Amino acid sequence: MHAFWHFVALTAPLFALVALGYALAAWGRWPPAVGDALTRFVFAIAVPVLLFRLMSGFSRLPPVDVRLLFAYFGACAIVFVVARIVGRAGFGMDGAAQTIFALGAIFSNNVLLGIPLAKLTLGDAAIPPFSMVLVFNALLLWTLCTASVEWARHGSPSLAGLGQTLRDVLANPIVASILAGTAWSYVGASLPPLVEQTMDMIGQAAVPLSLIALGMGLAEYGVRSGWRESLAITGLKLVVQPLTVFALARALDLPARETQAIVLMAALPVGANVYLMSRQFDTLGGPVAASLVLSTALAAATTPLALALIGAGTR
């Protein structure tokens, strides 16, 4: 219990910033354009700069255990299948809706909430394994979702659609910054002091700005549409996925730091990209939007609980 309250105290300021962003948008009469602009800056500039600086020291760190990829994405595959079964048997969803429903159960809010939580609770040493999963997370899960929806609607995935998905993932500023920072770390060159100090200042702003942007974005979504489906998505995301990841990590005998990083990632709330995917394929938009709000609110308690149960906090 002491460990739980320790992590509640650690993460409370982060969720307070989310609440501040929500209040500014919902009750402060700040127009949606402000939140859109802030989110764009965070995704395109602040977080990529932060990740580049963190990953620029990657070559000097101990190697990341690739077993964490098998633990995390093996668990994602298991939960994805289970969620599709739940969507079909429990709610009578078609193939496309099952896919979006299942994606909500495995796709976390890794950038706006995950990176600040990882830095605060696990330290900078957790960022390389976290970032490694982050790159493959965008690549594999978006491709999986696209292929699954295309198969459900047309009988086979479109090579053109999968190719476009791959190009979009690699062009994503988050993925590109991780790859660029890792590559720079092996070059061995130093950045000019002016560039380095400027990047450090931007990186320091990334965490609070990302959380405020997340809160402002959540204010746009409602919580009443498809509440049964949203409850199911939330339960799968906050309970089933972290338990499955933890079980596979233990089965593969992963070291503590890697286990903590991937369980933290699994315990995060539903990512906003799931809502974008639901809009792209025009299915399950209301329940997914509701699950963003619900899972983020509940994660204020469940994420510290998950960290406490796996014994995180020792650096």
JOHU-V728052 format. One record per backbone hydrogen bond with DSSP energy under -0.5 kcal/mol. NH is the residue of the N-H (numbers start at 1). CO is the residue of the C=O. If there is no record, write none. Layout:
NH|CO, NH|CO
This chain:
5|1, 6|2, 7|3, 8|4, 9|5, 10|6, 11|7, 12|8, 13|9, 14|11, 15|11, 16|12, 17|13, 18|14, 19|15, 20|16, 21|17, 22|18, 23|19, 24|20, 25|21, 26|22, 27|23, 28|23, 30|24, 34|31, 35|31, 36|32, 37|33, 38|34, 39|35, 40|36, 41|37, 42|38, 43|39, 44|40, 45|41, 46|41, 47|42, 48|42, 49|45, 50|46, 51|47, 52|48, 53|49, 54|50, 55|51, 56|52, 57|54, 58|55, 60|57, 61|58, 66|64, 68|65, 69|66, 70|66, 71|67, 72|68, 73|69, 74|70, 75|71, 76|72, 77|73, 78|74, 79|75, 80|76, 81|77, 82|78, 83|79, 84|80, 85|81, 86|82, 87|83, 88|84, 89|85, 90|86, 91|86, 91|87, 92|88, 93|87, 98|94, 99|95, 100|96, 101|97, 102|98, 103|99, 104|100, 105|101, 105|102, 106|102, 106|103, 107|103, 108|106, 109|269, 110|108, 113|109, 114|109, 115|110, 115|111, 117|113, 118|114, 119|115, 120|116, 121|117, 122|118, 123|118, 126|123, 127|124, 128|124, 130|126, 131|127, 132|128, 133|129, 134|130, 135|131, 136|132, 137|133, 138|134, 139|135, 140|136, 141|136, 141|137, 142|137, 142|138, 143|139, 144|140, 145|141, 146|142, 147|143, 148|144, 149|145, 150|146, 151|147, 152|148, 153|149, 154|150, 155|151, 156|150, 162|158, 163|159, 164|160, 165|161, 166|162, 167|163, 168|164, 169|165, 170|166, 171|167, 172|168, 172|169, 176|172, 177|173, 178|174, 179|175, 180|176, 181|177, 182|178, 183|179, 184|180, 185|181, 186|182, 186|183, 187|183, 187|184, 188|184, 196|192, 197|193, 198|194, 199|195, 200|196, 201|197, 202|198, 203|199, 204|200, 205|201, 206|202, 206|203, 207|203, 208|204, 209|205, 210|206, 211|207, 212|208, 213|209, 214|210, 215|211, 216|212, 217|213, 218|214, 219|215, 220|217, 221|218, 227|224, 230|226, 231|227, 232|228, 233|229, 234|230, 235|231, 236|232, 237|233, 238|234, 239|235, 240|235, 241|236, 243|239, 244|240, 245|241, 246|242, 247|243, 248|244, 249|245, 250|246, 251|247, 252|248, 253|250, 254|249, 259|255, 260|256, 261|257, 262|258, 263|259, 264|260, 265|261, 266|262, 267|263, 268|265, 271|107, 274|271, 275|271, 275|272, 276|272, 277|273, 278|274, 279|275, 280|276, 281|277, 283|278, 288|284, 289|285, 290|286, 291|287, 292|288, 293|289, 294|290, 295|291, 296|292, 297|293, 298|294, 299|295, 300|296, 300|297, 301|298, 302|298, 303|299, 304|299, 305|301, 306|302, 307|303, 308|304, 309|305, 310|306, 311|308, 312|307, 314|311, 315|313
